[in-house]
């Protein structure tokens, strides 16, 4: 299994080059004219944006590095284990508070009944 950043990089590169290839075929078949702005230029623009976004994945400071982290399988496992441990700790603390509240309310009800 690859890192999320490598997988996203390949997807963006393939999409970008594929869209530019479509524009090339459209120009060859004269379905798209370079000098006139048309619907085909949208594919070219999206293709260029995909290529730029794939290059941005290489930089740690880009907004895409938060979405597609560049971490190995061991780092990913460690991060997920930490998150699970934190959630289980918060769950245990919440359950302890709930039990304490239940005991206090039960004691108050018993005192009122006497």
MMTF fields as JSON, N, C-alpha, C and O atoms, coordinates in Angstrom:
{
  "mmtfVersion": "1.0.0",
  "mmtfProducer": "UNKNOWN",
  "numBonds": 455,
  "numAtoms": 456,
  "numGroups": 114,
  "numChains": 1,
  "numModels": 1,
  "chainsPerModel": [1],
  "groupsPerChain": [114],
  "chainIdList": ["A"],
  "bondAtomList": [4, 2, 8, 6, 12, 10, 16, 14, 20, 18, 24, 22, 28, 26, 32, 30, 36, 34, 40, 38, 44, 42, 48, 46, 52, 50, 56, 54, 60, 58, 64, 62, 68, 66, 72, 70, 76, 74, 80, 78, 84, 82, 88, 86, 92, 90, 96, 94, 100, 98, 104, 102, 108, 106, 112, 110, 116, 114, 120, 118, 124, 122, 128, 126, 132, 130, 136, 134, 140, 138, 144, 142, 148, 146, 152, 150, 156, 154, 160, 158, 164, 162, 168, 166, 172, 170, 176, 174, 180, 178, 184, 182, 188, 186, 192, 190, 196, 194, 200, 198, 204, 202, 208, 206, 212, 210, 216, 214, 220, 218, 224, 222, 228, 226, 232, 230, 236, 234, 240, 238, 244, 242, 248, 246, 252, 250, 256, 254, 260, 258, 264, 262, 268, 266, 272, 270, 276, 274, 280, 278, 284, 282, 288, 286, 292, 290, 296, 294, 300, 298, 304, 302, 308, 306, 312, 310, 316, 314, 320, 318, 324, 322, 328, 326, 332, 330, 336, 334, 340, 338, 344, 342, 348, 346, 352, 350, 356, 354, 360, 358, 364, 362, 368, 366, 372, 370, 376, 374, 380, 378, 384, 382, 388, 386, 392, 390, 396, 394, 400, 398, 404, 402, 408, 406, 412, 410, 416, 414, 420, 418, 424, 422, 428, 426, 432, 430, 436, 434, 440, 438, 444, 442, 448, 446, 452, 450],
  "bondOrderList": [1, 1, 1, 1, 1, 1, 1, 1, 1, 1, 1, 1, 1, 1, 1, 1, 1, 1, 1, 1, 1, 1, 1, 1, 1, 1, 1, 1, 1, 1, 1, 1, 1, 1, 1, 1, 1, 1, 1, 1, 1, 1, 1, 1, 1, 1, 1, 1, 1, 1, 1, 1, 1, 1, 1, 1, 1, 1, 1, 1, 1, 1, 1, 1, 1, 1, 1, 1, 1, 1, 1, 1, 1, 1, 1, 1, 1, 1, 1, 1, 1, 1, 1, 1, 1, 1, 1, 1, 1, 1, 1, 1, 1, 1, 1, 1, 1, 1, 1, 1, 1, 1, 1, 1, 1, 1, 1, 1, 1, 1, 1, 1, 1],
  "groupList": [{"groupName": "UNK", "atomNameList": ["N", "CA", "C", "O"], "elementList": ["N", "C", "C", "O"], "formalChargeList": [0, 0, 0, 0], "bondAtomList": [1, 0, 2, 1, 3, 2], "bondOrderList": [1, 1, 2], "singleLetterCode": "X", "chemCompType": "L-PEPTIDE LINKING"}],
  "groupTypeList": [0, 0, 0, 0, 0, 0, 0, 0, 0, 0, 0, 0, 0, 0, 0, 0, 0, 0, 0, 0, 0, 0, 0, 0, 0, 0, 0, 0, 0, 0, 0, 0, 0, 0, 0, 0, 0, 0, 0, 0, 0, 0, 0, 0, 0, 0, 0, 0, 0, 0, 0, 0, 0, 0, 0, 0, 0, 0, 0, 0, 0, 0, 0, 0, 0, 0, 0, 0, 0, 0, 0, 0, 0, 0, 0, 0, 0, 0, 0, 0, 0, 0, 0, 0, 0, 0, 0, 0, 0, 0, 0, 0, 0, 0, 0, 0, 0, 0, 0, 0, 0, 0, 0, 0, 0, 0, 0, 0, 0, 0, 0, 0, 0, 0],
  "groupIdList": [1, 2, 3, 4, 5, 6, 7, 8, 9, 10, 11, 12, 13, 14, 15, 16, 17, 18, 19, 20, 21, 22, 23, 24, 25, 26, 27, 28, 29, 30, 31, 32, 33, 34, 35, 36, 37, 38, 39, 40, 41, 42, 43, 44, 45, 46, 47, 48, 49, 50, 51, 52, 53, 54, 55, 56, 57, 58, 59, 60, 61, 62, 63, 64, 65, 66, 67, 68, 69, 70, 71, 72, 73, 74, 75, 76, 77, 78, 79, 80, 81, 82, 83, 84, 85, 86, 87, 88, 89, 90, 91, 92, 93, 94, 95, 96, 97, 98, 99, 100, 101, 102, 103, 104, 105, 106, 107, 108, 109, 110, 111, 112, 113, 114],
  "secStructList": [7, 7, 7, 2, 2, 2, 2, 2, 2, 2, 2, 2, 2, 2, 2, 2, 2, 2, 2, 2, 2, 2, 2, 2, 2, 2, 2, 2, 6, 6, 1, 1, 7, 6, 6, 1, 7, 7, 6, 2, 2, 2, 2, 2, 2, 2, 2, 2, 2, 2, 2, 2, 2, 2, 2, 2, 6, 6, 7, 6, 6, 1, 6, 2, 2, 2, 2, 1, 7, 7, 7, 7, 2, 2, 2, 2, 2, 2, 2, 2, 2, 2, 2, 2, 2, 2, 2, 2, 2, 2, 2, 2, 2, 2, 2, 2, 2, 2, 2, 2, 2, 2, 2, 2, 2, 2, 2, 2, 2, 2, 2, 2, 2, 7],
  "xCoordList": [0.844, 0.0, 0.885, 1.809, 0.597, 1.393, 0.918, -0.18, 1.783, 1.41, 0.303, 0.239, -0.564, -1.647, -1.152, -1.789, -0.024, 0.472, 0.951, 0.764, 1.568, 2.025, 0.846, 0.854, -0.17, -1.348, -2.069, -2.478, -2.221, -2.879, -2.044, -2.592, -0.727, 0.159, -0.027, -0.125, -0.077, -0.273, -1.632, -1.744, -2.661, -4.005, -4.053, -4.59, -3.488, -3.51, -2.673, -3.078, -1.504, -0.679, -1.396, -1.428, -1.969, -2.679, -3.871, -4.105, -4.619, -5.773, -5.334, -5.921, -4.298, -3.817, -3.31, -3.689, -2.445, -1.918, -3.011, -2.987, -3.973, -5.084, -5.938, -6.338, -6.221, -7.032, -6.283, -6.882, -4.984, -4.196, -4.127, -4.145, -4.046, -4.052, -5.376, -5.397, -6.475, -7.794, -7.822, -8.353, -7.251, -7.209, -6.359, -6.699, -5.259, -4.42, -5.165, -5.084, -5.895, -6.686, -7.787, -8.092, -8.382, -9.43, -8.857, -9.521, -7.629, -6.996, -6.663, -6.853, -6.167, -5.833, -7.073, -7.019, -8.181, -9.426, -10.207, -11.316, -9.65, -10.241, -11.584, -12.457, -11.743, -12.926, -12.691, -13.632, -11.409, -11.028, -10.052, -9.109, -10.289, -9.413, -8.678, -9.295, -7.374, -6.567, -6.852, -6.819, -7.126, -7.293, -8.65, -8.805, -9.635, -10.967, -11.235, -11.038, -11.681, -12.004, -13.292, -14.302, -13.246, -14.417, -14.446, -13.705, -15.316, -15.504, -14.251, -13.981, -13.494, -12.28, -11.206, -10.392, -11.201, -10.208, -10.436, -9.51, -11.666, -11.954, -11.193, -10.652, -11.16, -10.39, -8.9, -8.217, -8.407, -6.999, -6.695, -5.674, -7.561, -7.363, -7.404, -6.569, -8.363, -8.452, -7.231, -6.734, -6.746, -5.547, -4.33, -3.532, -4.179, -3.044, -3.168, -2.172, -4.384, -4.601, -4.243, -3.632, -4.618, -4.264, -2.752, -2.231, -2.039, -0.584, 0.052, 0.993, -0.453, 0.082, -0.201, 0.657, -1.404, -1.734, -0.864, -0.5, -0.523, 0.358, 1.752, 2.42, 2.189, 3.501, 3.442, 4.427, 2.301, 2.156, 2.202, 2.507, 1.899, 1.953, 3.367, 3.542, 4.382, 5.767, 6.177, 7.144, 5.464, 5.832, 5.046, 3.837, 5.731, 5.099, 4.156, 3.21, 4.392, 3.613, 2.323, 1.551, 2.072, 0.886, -0.365, -0.292, -1.514, -2.782, -3.103, -3.884, -2.525, -2.792, -2.054, -2.446, -0.985, -0.253, -1.078, -0.833, -2.04, -2.936, -3.963, -4.358, -4.387, -5.397, -4.772, -5.334, -3.602, -2.893, -1.528, -0.545, -1.448, -0.172, 0.866, 0.53, 2.115, 3.228, 3.813, 4.839, 3.144, 3.589, 3.637, 2.872, 4.536, 4.672, 3.564, 2.778, 3.517, 2.493, 2.688, 1.714, 3.942, 4.21, 3.764, 3.175, 4.041, 3.619, 2.103, 1.522, 1.47, 0.006, -0.587, -1.542, -0.01, -0.5, -0.32, -1.209, 0.823, 1.085, 0.109, -0.401, -0.154, -1.078, -2.499, -3.19, -2.933, -4.281, -4.388, -5.407, -3.336, -3.348, -3.434, -4.155, -2.711, -2.776, -4.17, -4.677, -4.787, -6.139, -7.137, -8.029, -6.987, -7.889, -7.693, -8.664, -6.422, -6.154, -6.726, -7.277, -6.599, -7.142, -8.667, -9.245, -9.314, -10.773, -11.24, -12.235, -10.528, -10.939, -10.72, -11.516, -9.649, -9.414, -10.531, -11.044, -10.904, -11.99, -13.303, -14.113, -13.512, -14.728, -14.752, -15.791, -13.597, -13.528, -13.771, -14.473, -13.194, -13.403, -14.875, -15.442, -15.478, -16.9, -17.773, -18.719, -17.46, -18.226, -18.041, -18.99, -16.838, -16.597, -17.417, -18.003, -17.456, -18.267, -19.746, -20.47, -20.19, -21.603, -21.956, -23.022, -21.062, -21.313, -21.324, -22.16, -20.401, -20.35, -21.628, -22.193, -22.073, -23.322, -24.504, -25.37, -24.535, -25.619, -25.642, -26.714, -24.474, -24.405, -24.85, -25.576, -24.414, -24.794, -26.296, -26.923, -26.881, -28.322, -29.089, -30.118, -28.61, -29.268, -29.221, -30.207, -28.074, -27.961, -28.891, -29.513, -28.995, -29.891, -31.338, -32.115, -31.712, -33.1, -33.385, -34.451, -32.424, -32.612, -32.744, -33.566, -31.958, -32.059, -33.4, -33.954, -33.926, -35.212, -36.344, -37.321, -36.235, -37.296, -37.326, -38.375, -36.223, -36.195, -36.706, -36.755],
  "yCoordList": [-1.183, 0.0, 1.24, 1.358, 2.142, 3.366, 4.421, 4.351, 5.4, 6.541, 7.313, 7.302, 7.98, 8.727, 9.798, 10.048, 10.431, 11.493, 10.934, 11.568, 9.749, 9.146, 8.725, 8.921, 8.143, 7.726, 8.933, 8.899, 9.992, 11.197, 11.84, 12.359, 11.807, 12.364, 11.632, 12.271, 10.3, 9.531, 9.805, 9.925, 9.903, 10.169, 11.543, 11.691, 12.548, 13.903, 13.995, 14.648, 13.344, 13.358, 12.673, 13.195, 11.51, 10.79, 11.568, 11.61, 12.179, 12.973, 14.191, 14.507, 14.878, 16.07, 15.761, 16.422, 14.748, 14.388, 13.84, 14.071, 13.111, 12.597, 13.712, 13.651, 14.725, 15.844, 16.648, 17.112, 16.809, 17.515, 16.69, 17.241, 15.353, 14.477, 14.58, 14.583, 14.665, 14.841, 16.137, 16.176, 17.193, 18.474, 18.346, 18.905, 17.611, 17.396, 16.664, 17.043, 15.61, 14.892, 15.772, 15.683, 16.615, 17.52, 18.535, 18.901, 18.995, 19.936, 19.224, 19.793, 17.986, 17.229, 16.982, 17.101, 16.642, 16.37, 17.642, 17.572, 18.787, 20.1, 20.283, 20.997, 19.646, 19.861, 21.004, 21.549, 21.362, 22.447, 23.34, 22.862, 24.628, 25.59, 26.341, 26.818, 26.444, 27.066, 28.557, 29.109, 29.21, 30.666, 31.122, 32.292, 30.233, 30.595, 29.901, 28.694, 30.678, 30.119, 29.313, 29.812, 28.068, 27.212, 26.232, 26.364, 25.247, 24.253, 23.402, 22.948, 23.184, 22.374, 23.0, 22.293, 24.312, 24.99, 24.719, 24.826, 24.37, 23.999, 22.72, 22.612, 21.754, 20.53, 20.833, 20.258, 21.725, 22.108, 22.785, 22.497, 23.665, 24.366, 23.4, 23.489, 22.487, 21.501, 20.585, 20.207, 20.225, 19.402, 20.096, 19.477, 21.378, 22.14, 22.282, 22.185, 22.51, 22.61, 21.293, 21.301, 20.161, 18.856, 18.669, 18.147, 19.088, 18.96, 19.843, 19.422, 21.051, 21.952, 21.387, 21.441, 20.845, 20.272, 19.064, 18.85, 18.261, 17.115, 17.575, 16.921, 18.69, 19.229, 19.804, 19.728, 20.377, 20.936, 19.864, 20.164, 18.617, 17.54, 17.296, 16.739, 17.703, 17.505, 18.436, 18.155, 19.542, 20.535, 20.296, 20.066, 20.353, 20.121, 21.255, 21.024, 22.475, 23.631, 23.813, 24.725, 22.979, 23.18, 22.69, 21.896, 23.176, 22.787, 21.324, 20.718, 20.751, 19.36, 18.391, 17.231, 18.86, 17.962, 17.605, 16.57, 18.429, 18.092, 17.042, 16.199, 17.096, 16.164, 14.814, 13.77, 14.836, 13.621, 13.6, 14.049, 13.089, 13.122, 12.205, 11.173, 12.594, 11.817, 11.013, 11.379, 9.91, 9.099, 7.63, 7.179, 6.911, 5.494, 4.719, 5.277, 3.418, 2.575, 2.513, 2.519, 2.454, 2.403, 3.696, 3.658, 4.841, 6.121, 6.23, 6.73, 5.764, 5.785, 4.913, 5.311, 3.707, 2.816, 3.443, 3.357, 4.07, 4.699, 5.844, 5.986, 6.666, 7.788, 7.306, 7.868, 6.271, 5.739, 5.105, 5.259, 4.387, 3.808, 4.889, 4.728, 5.978, 7.081, 7.688, 7.993, 7.863, 8.422, 7.482, 7.933, 6.172, 5.199, 5.197, 5.162, 5.234, 5.276, 6.535, 6.479, 7.665, 8.914, 8.854, 9.297, 8.315, 8.201, 7.246, 7.514, 6.13, 5.195, 5.805, 5.572, 6.583, 7.265, 8.268, 8.326, 9.048, 10.013, 9.297, 9.794, 8.138, 7.368, 6.842, 6.879, 6.35, 5.859, 6.997, 6.814, 8.166, 9.315, 9.723, 10.014, 9.742, 10.094, 9.107, 9.502, 7.812, 6.797, 6.93, 6.732, 7.261, 7.437, 8.598, 8.501, 9.703, 10.849, 10.487, 10.894, 9.722, 9.333, 8.452, 8.609, 7.52, 6.673, 7.489, 7.261, 8.436, 9.291, 10.113, 10.229, 10.676, 11.454, 10.582, 11.007, 9.366, 8.442, 8.118, 8.083, 7.878, 7.575, 8.769, 8.605, 9.966, 11.172, 11.39, 11.695, 11.238, 11.427, 10.361, 10.659, 9.133, 8.059, 8.349, 8.15, 8.82, 9.17, 10.323, 10.299, 11.317, 12.454, 12.015, 12.487, 11.123, 10.63, 9.826, 9.954, 9.0, 8.218, 9.126, 8.855, 10.195, 11.123, 11.85, 12.093, 12.198, 12.893, 11.961, 12.409, 10.709, 9.758, 9.455, 9.068, 9.615, 9.337, 10.469, 10.411],
  "zCoordList": [0.0, 0.0, 0.0, 0.805, -0.892, -1.007, -0.036, 0.515, 0.154, 0.968, 0.249, -0.98, 1.005, 0.368, -0.601, -1.624, -0.289, -1.168, -2.509, -3.547, -2.49, -3.75, -4.619, -5.834, -3.977, -4.734, -5.338, -6.498, -4.551, -5.056, -6.16, -7.132, -6.013, -7.034, -8.36, -9.408, -8.327, -9.558, -10.186, -11.406, -9.356, -9.884, -10.546, -11.644, -9.875, -10.444, -11.712, -12.674, -11.727, -12.939, -14.097, -15.211, -13.83, -14.891, -15.417, -16.625, -14.525, -14.944, -15.74, -16.775, -15.257, -15.955, -17.35, -18.317, -17.454, -18.774, -19.681, -20.89, -19.106, -19.908, -20.483, -21.645, -19.683, -20.179, -21.241, -22.211, -21.056, -22.081, -23.358, -24.459, -23.212, -24.381, -25.131, -26.362, -24.394, -25.024, -25.826, -26.936, -25.265, -25.986, -27.248, -28.29, -27.151, -28.334, -29.433, -30.601, -29.065, -30.062, -30.643, -31.832, -29.812, -30.304, -31.281, -32.251, -31.038, -31.977, -33.286, -34.361, -33.211, -34.419, -35.261, -36.485, -34.632, -35.353, -35.661, -36.192, -35.34, -35.59, -34.887, -35.381, -33.748, -32.924, -31.95, -31.373, -31.772, -30.88, -31.629, -32.259, -31.551, -32.196, -31.097, -30.144, -31.229, -30.193, -30.082, -28.983, -31.191, -31.193, -30.672, -30.321, -30.613, -30.128, -28.794, -28.656, -27.827, -26.517, -26.641, -27.137, -26.186, -26.253, -25.098, -24.124, -25.23, -24.18, -23.986, -22.874, -25.038, -24.959, -24.09, -23.496, -24.013, -23.187, -21.699, -20.895, -21.342, -19.958, -19.582, -18.482, -20.512, -20.277, -20.143, -19.295, -20.97, -20.898, -19.56, -18.935, -19.132, -17.866, -16.68, -15.78, -16.676, -15.592, -15.607, -14.546, -16.782, -16.884, -16.314, -15.61, -16.611, -16.077, -14.563, -13.846, -14.077, -12.62, -11.935, -10.866, -12.539, -11.96, -11.906, -10.92, -12.952, -12.959, -11.887, -11.213, -11.73, -10.698, -9.306, -8.425, -9.111, -7.804, -7.491, -6.335, -8.513, -8.266, -7.866, -7.065, -8.419, -8.028, -6.613, -5.879, -6.221, -4.878, -3.789, -2.635, -4.152, -3.16, -2.654, -1.57, -3.416, -3.005, -1.881, -1.173, -1.702, -0.697, 0.586, 0.549, 1.71, 3.011, 3.411, 4.165, 2.924, 3.35, 2.547, 2.843, 1.549, 0.719, 1.431, 2.368, 0.973, 1.575, 1.294, 2.028, 0.261, -0.065, 0.85, 0.969, 1.5, 2.392, 3.623, 4.242, 3.988, 5.103, 4.686, 5.491, 3.442, 2.957, 2.632, 2.962, 1.982, 1.592, 2.27, 1.681, 3.496, 4.221, 3.587, 3.006, 3.705, 3.188, 4.342, 4.913, 4.676, 5.796, 5.386, 4.533, 6.002, 5.704, 6.402, 7.168, 6.12, 6.725, 8.239, 8.992, 8.686, 10.13, 10.808, 11.888, 10.181, 10.756, 10.776, 11.739, 9.716, 9.647, 10.753, 11.42, 10.946, 11.99, 13.367, 14.214, 13.588, 14.876, 15.136, 16.247, 14.105, 14.267, 14.551, 15.401, 13.841, 14.055, 15.44, 16.114, 15.874, 17.218, 18.292, 19.277, 18.11, 19.074, 19.133, 20.212, 17.965, 17.939, 18.615, 19.332, 18.386, 19.019, 20.528, 21.284, 20.972, 22.417, 23.054, 24.154, 22.373, 22.911, 23.001, 23.993, 21.983, 22.009, 23.099, 23.773, 23.279, 24.324, 25.711, 26.62, 25.88, 27.163, 27.449, 28.566, 26.449, 26.618, 26.927, 27.708, 26.32, 26.567, 28.004, 28.664, 28.49, 29.878, 30.87, 31.864, 30.604, 31.498, 31.5, 32.553, 30.342, 30.247, 30.992, 31.672, 30.869, 31.589, 33.098, 33.857, 33.534, 34.97, 35.513, 36.591, 34.76, 35.202, 35.241, 36.15, 34.253, 34.22, 35.412, 36.008, 35.763, 36.934, 38.222, 39.097, 38.341, 39.526, 39.658, 40.746, 38.553, 38.563, 38.959, 39.724, 38.437, 38.744, 40.232, 40.837, 40.833, 42.265, 43.106, 44.086, 42.722, 43.472, 43.402, 44.417, 42.222, 42.08, 42.844, 43.45, 42.826, 43.582, 45.072, 45.781, 45.544, 46.968, 47.331, 48.393, 46.478, 46.749, 46.772, 47.603, 45.876, 45.851, 47.113, 47.714, 47.508, 48.752, 49.967, 50.843, 50.043, 51.159, 51.175, 52.247, 50.015, 49.957, 50.362, 50.961, 50.058, 50.386, 51.876, 52.392, 52.578, 54.031, 54.799, 56.027]
}
